[in-house]
């Protein structure tokens, strides 16, 4: 499977524009030692926007469904919003936050429901 990762230690973003209102998403994260919401929030941030200019942070659910990847202690985690998204948002931005390792905190899959 392909994954999105950073080539340096700075924060990086991936942005999606949909033609319809975003209601939900699931992001498959691939990260080391991630089992709590605090760890997920330190590694990732998710934002929504109506115009692609002004962004609102989405609160993530604490139900991460963390599971072993079978690869050296890495975990797969499901990042989902804590509540249904409403308000006419059509843009989704996922940030892999800065840390000291380029290979840590990756994105394996994103599903957006509108």
C-alpha positions as a Markdown table, in Angstrom:
| # | Residue | x | y | z |
|---|---|---|---|---|
| 1 | Unk | 0.0 | 0.0 | 0.0 |
| 2 | Unk | 1.1 | 3.5 | -0.7 |
| 3 | Unk | 1.5 | 6.1 | 2.1 |
| 4 | Unk | 2.0 | 9.8 | 2.3 |
| 5 | Unk | 4.9 | 10.9 | 4.4 |
| 6 | Unk | 7.2 | 13.9 | 4.8 |
| 7 | Unk | 10.7 | 14.3 | 3.3 |
| 8 | Unk | 11.8 | 16.5 | 6.1 |
| 9 | Unk | 10.8 | 17.1 | 9.7 |
| 10 | Unk | 8.6 | 20.2 | 9.1 |
| 11 | Unk | 4.8 | 20.1 | 9.1 |
| 12 | Unk | 3.2 | 19.1 | 5.7 |
| 13 | Unk | -0.3 | 19.3 | 4.5 |
| 14 | Unk | -2.5 | 17.5 | 2.0 |
| 15 | Unk | -5.7 | 19.4 | 0.8 |
| 16 | Unk | -8.8 | 18.0 | -0.8 |
| 17 | Unk | -11.6 | 20.1 | -2.5 |
| 18 | Unk | -15.0 | 18.4 | -2.8 |
| 19 | Unk | -18.0 | 19.8 | -4.7 |
| 20 | Unk | -20.4 | 18.8 | -1.9 |
| 21 | Unk | -20.7 | 19.4 | 1.8 |
| 22 | Unk | -18.3 | 17.2 | 3.8 |
| 23 | Unk | -20.1 | 15.2 | 6.5 |
| 24 | Unk | -17.5 | 12.7 | 7.7 |
| 25 | Unk | -14.0 | 11.4 | 7.1 |
| 26 | Unk | -11.8 | 8.5 | 8.1 |
| 27 | Unk | -8.0 | 8.9 | 7.8 |
| 28 | Unk | -5.9 | 5.8 | 8.2 |
| 29 | Unk | -2.8 | 7.0 | 10.1 |
| 30 | Unk | 0.4 | 5.0 | 10.3 |
| 31 | Unk | 2.5 | 6.0 | 13.3 |
| 32 | Unk | 4.7 | 4.8 | 16.1 |
| 33 | Unk | 3.4 | 4.5 | 19.6 |
| 34 | Unk | 0.0 | 6.0 | 19.0 |
| 35 | Unk | -2.7 | 4.8 | 21.3 |
| 36 | Unk | -4.2 | 8.0 | 22.8 |
| 37 | Unk | -6.1 | 11.0 | 21.5 |
| 38 | Unk | -3.3 | 13.3 | 22.8 |
| 39 | Unk | -0.7 | 11.4 | 20.8 |
| 40 | Unk | -3.0 | 11.6 | 17.7 |
| 41 | Unk | -3.4 | 15.4 | 18.2 |
| 42 | Unk | 0.3 | 15.8 | 18.5 |
| 43 | Unk | 0.9 | 13.9 | 15.2 |
| 44 | Unk | -2.0 | 15.1 | 13.0 |
| 45 | Unk | -4.4 | 18.0 | 12.6 |
| 46 | Unk | -7.5 | 18.1 | 10.4 |
| 47 | Unk | -9.2 | 21.2 | 9.2 |
| 48 | Unk | -12.3 | 22.0 | 7.1 |
| 49 | Unk | -13.0 | 25.1 | 5.1 |
| 50 | Unk | -15.8 | 26.6 | 3.0 |
| 51 | Unk | -13.6 | 28.6 | 0.7 |
| 52 | Unk | -10.1 | 27.1 | 1.0 |
| 53 | Unk | -8.8 | 30.3 | 2.7 |
| 54 | Unk | -10.1 | 30.2 | 6.3 |
| 55 | Unk | -9.8 | 26.9 | 8.1 |
| 56 | Unk | -11.6 | 25.4 | 11.2 |
| 57 | Unk | -9.8 | 22.8 | 13.3 |
| 58 | Unk | -11.8 | 19.5 | 13.5 |
| 59 | Unk | -11.9 | 17.9 | 16.9 |
| 60 | Unk | -10.9 | 14.2 | 16.5 |
| 61 | Unk | -12.7 | 11.3 | 18.1 |
| 62 | Unk | -11.0 | 9.5 | 21.0 |
| 63 | Unk | -12.0 | 6.2 | 19.4 |
| 64 | Unk | -8.7 | 5.6 | 17.4 |
| 65 | Unk | -9.1 | 1.8 | 16.9 |
| 66 | Unk | -5.3 | 1.6 | 17.3 |
| 67 | Unk | -3.8 | -1.7 | 16.0 |
| 68 | Unk | -0.4 | -3.2 | 15.3 |
| 69 | Unk | 0.9 | -3.1 | 11.8 |
| 70 | Unk | 3.3 | -6.0 | 12.3 |
| 71 | Unk | 6.1 | -3.6 | 11.4 |
| 72 | Unk | 8.3 | -2.8 | 14.4 |
| 73 | Unk | 5.8 | -1.4 | 16.8 |
| 74 | Unk | 4.1 | 0.9 | 14.4 |
| 75 | Unk | 0.3 | 1.4 | 14.7 |
| 76 | Unk | -2.5 | 1.9 | 12.3 |
| 77 | Unk | -5.0 | 4.4 | 13.7 |
| 78 | Unk | -8.4 | 5.6 | 12.4 |
| 79 | Unk | -8.7 | 9.3 | 12.7 |
| 80 | Unk | -12.3 | 10.5 | 12.6 |
| 81 | Unk | -14.2 | 13.6 | 13.6 |
| 82 | Unk | -15.7 | 13.6 | 17.1 |
| 83 | Unk | -19.0 | 14.8 | 15.7 |
| 84 | Unk | -20.7 | 14.9 | 12.3 |
| 85 | Unk | -19.4 | 17.8 | 10.2 |
| 86 | Unk | -22.0 | 20.4 | 9.2 |
| 87 | Unk | -22.1 | 23.9 | 8.0 |
| 88 | Unk | -21.4 | 23.6 | 4.2 |
| 89 | Unk | -17.7 | 22.8 | 4.3 |
| 90 | Unk | -16.2 | 21.6 | 1.0 |
| 91 | Unk | -12.5 | 21.6 | 1.7 |
| 92 | Unk | -10.5 | 19.1 | 3.9 |
| 93 | Unk | -6.9 | 19.7 | 5.0 |
| 94 | Unk | -4.8 | 17.0 | 6.8 |
| 95 | Unk | -1.6 | 18.2 | 8.5 |
| 96 | Unk | 1.2 | 15.8 | 9.4 |
| 97 | Unk | 2.7 | 17.8 | 12.2 |
| 98 | Unk | 6.4 | 18.5 | 12.6 |
| 99 | Unk | 8.5 | 16.1 | 14.7 |
| 100 | Unk | 12.1 | 14.9 | 14.7 |
| 101 | Unk | 11.6 | 11.9 | 12.3 |
| 102 | Unk | 10.7 | 12.2 | 8.7 |
| 103 | Unk | 9.3 | 8.6 | 8.5 |
| 104 | Unk | 7.1 | 8.9 | 11.5 |
| 105 | Unk | 3.4 | 9.8 | 11.2 |
| 106 | Unk | 2.2 | 8.9 | 7.8 |
| 107 | Unk | -1.2 | 8.8 | 6.0 |
| 108 | Unk | -2.2 | 5.5 | 4.4 |
| 109 | Unk | -5.8 | 6.3 | 3.2 |
| 110 | Unk | -8.4 | 9.0 | 3.4 |
| 111 | Unk | -12.1 | 8.5 | 2.9 |
| 112 | Unk | -14.4 | 11.5 | 2.8 |
| 113 | Unk | -18.2 | 11.3 | 2.9 |
| 114 | Unk | -20.4 | 14.1 | 1.7 |
